[in-house]
Amino acid sequence: MSFVIDLDAERREVQHPDGIPVKFGGEQFIFPAELPAEALDPILSDDLDLVGLLGDVIDSADGEAGVSEVVAALFRRPTLPRKFLVAIRETYAILLGDQHEEFLKKRPFIGDYVRLTTGLIKVYGVELGKLFRSADSSASDSQTSSPTSPASTESTPDVSGFVPDNPDSSDSAG
């Protein structure tokens, strides 16, 4: 019997059987090999209402939202930045489990969260834009395009500090 969708097929655990190692503050933290669905709950919560914010921004600019529309929408939600930070911390608590307290002791900066989140999105293969795409947007996910300079795509990492294939390459004896 052939399956259209085989959830038992190879998953990211094959690539990262012990989880995704991340070096931060001289220590290694292990993130789950697959993104747990519950990790998105804090960011998609009704209390945070990011979907509502995006809707307001798009509505206020007739689909052509710019920085001024985003700033105006944020000022209409003065508690949003703090709630967003709480949601980010809750998401990382879900991802890190028992390691979360040690991670927080390293006092991550906003830039650390941004770089880490960007790197994890690439490893997990999750594009947040696709999560929020409306049902009537283009459904084409074809892989027909190619990079303009294929020779240059492997020499430089996409994210500063992100090493996808060889996590031990930057380890040193101390």
N, C-alpha and C positions, 0 to 999 in steps of 0.2 A: 504494500500500500504506500502511496506517495502522499506527502503532506504539503499543503500550500504554505503553512507556517509551522515550523518545527522549533518549539521553544526549548527542546532538549539539545539542539544543535550546539556547536562550539560557541562558547560565550567568552567574554573578556577574561574569565577565570583561567582560561587556557594560556592567555598571554601573561597574566599576572596572577598566578595561582595563590600567592601569599598576600595579595592586595597590591595597591599602587603605592610604592615607597616615595615619600616626599621628604627632602632634606630642608630643615628650617631651624635656624638658630643653633646649628651644630648638632642637631638631633634628627633622628629619622622618625617620621610619622607614617603610619600605614592607613591608607584610605581603602574602602571596599573596592573590589575589582569591578563590580557593577554598581551603578547608581541606584540606590534604593528609592522607590517611588515616594516614600514618606519624607525623603530629604527635601522635596519640593514643597511640602505642605506649608512650612512657615512663610515661604516667599509668595505662595499663591493664596494665602489666607484672606478671608473676607475682611478681617480687621486691617490688614495692610492695603488691600484693594488696589494692587498695581494694575490689574486689568481695567478697573474704573478710571485710574489715572491715564492710562494709555488711550482709553476711549474719549475722555475729556480733551486730551491734547489733540487727537485726530479730529474730533468734532469742532473744536475751536478754530482749526486751521483748514477746514474742508479737505482733510487728507494730506495737506502740505505743511506738516508741523516743523517748526524750527526751534531754535534755542529759546526765543522769547515765549513761545507757547508752553514749552516745558517748564520754564521758570514761573510763569503765571499759574500753571496748574499746581506746581509745588507750593506756591504761596497760599493757594486755596486749601492746602493740606499741611499746615505748619508742623504737625506731629509726625509726618511721614518719614523724614530723615532718621529720627530716633527709632521709629518702628521698623524701618528697613534694616538698621544696624542690628536690632534685636533679632530680626528674622534671619539675618546672615549668621549671627552667632548660634542661633538654634539649629540652622541647617548644618553648620560645622560640628555642632554637638552630636547630631544624628550620625554624621559621616565618621567622626572620630571615636565616638563611644567613650570608653575609659581613658583614652588618650587626650580628650578635650581639655582637661584641666592643665596638663603639662603644656599643651599647645598654647593656651592662654597665658601661661607664665612667661612665654617667649615674647609677649606683648606685640602681636602682629600689628603692623601699620595698615592703613587703608590700601596702600599700594601692594602690600603682601597679599591681602585678600583678593585684590584685583588680579594679580599675576597668578596666584594659586587657582582661583576660580577659572580664569582663562585657560590655564593648563589642564585642569580637570575636565573642562568642557570638551577640549580636544581629545583627551584620552577616552572619556565616556561617549563621545560622539553625539552629544546633545547640543542642539542649537536652540537657544531660548526664543529666538525670533520665530522658529517654526512652531513652538508651543503656543504662541499668541496669535498666529496667523488666522485670519478669518476664513470661514468655510468657503467663501466665494472667491478667494484669491487663487492665483495660478497653482494648479496641482502638479505641474511638471517638475519632477525631481531628476530629470535625465542627467546622465553622466557623459554627455557628448562634448562638453567643452574641455579644453586642455590648457595648461599653463602656457603663457607666451614665451617663457624661457625655461624649458624643462631642466636644463643643466644646472640652474641656480636654485632649484627648489630643495635640495637636500643639504646644502652647505651651511645654511643659517637656520637656527631654530626659530619657530614661529613666535615663541614667547621667551622673553628673557629669563634665564634660569631654569627653563623647562627642558628636560632631557628624557625623551620618551622611551628609547630603546635600551639604554645602558645606565641604569640608576647608580651602579657602583663606580662608574668612570671618574667621578669627581671626589670619591671618598679618599681620605688620606689617613695616615696612621696617627691621628691625634686630633 
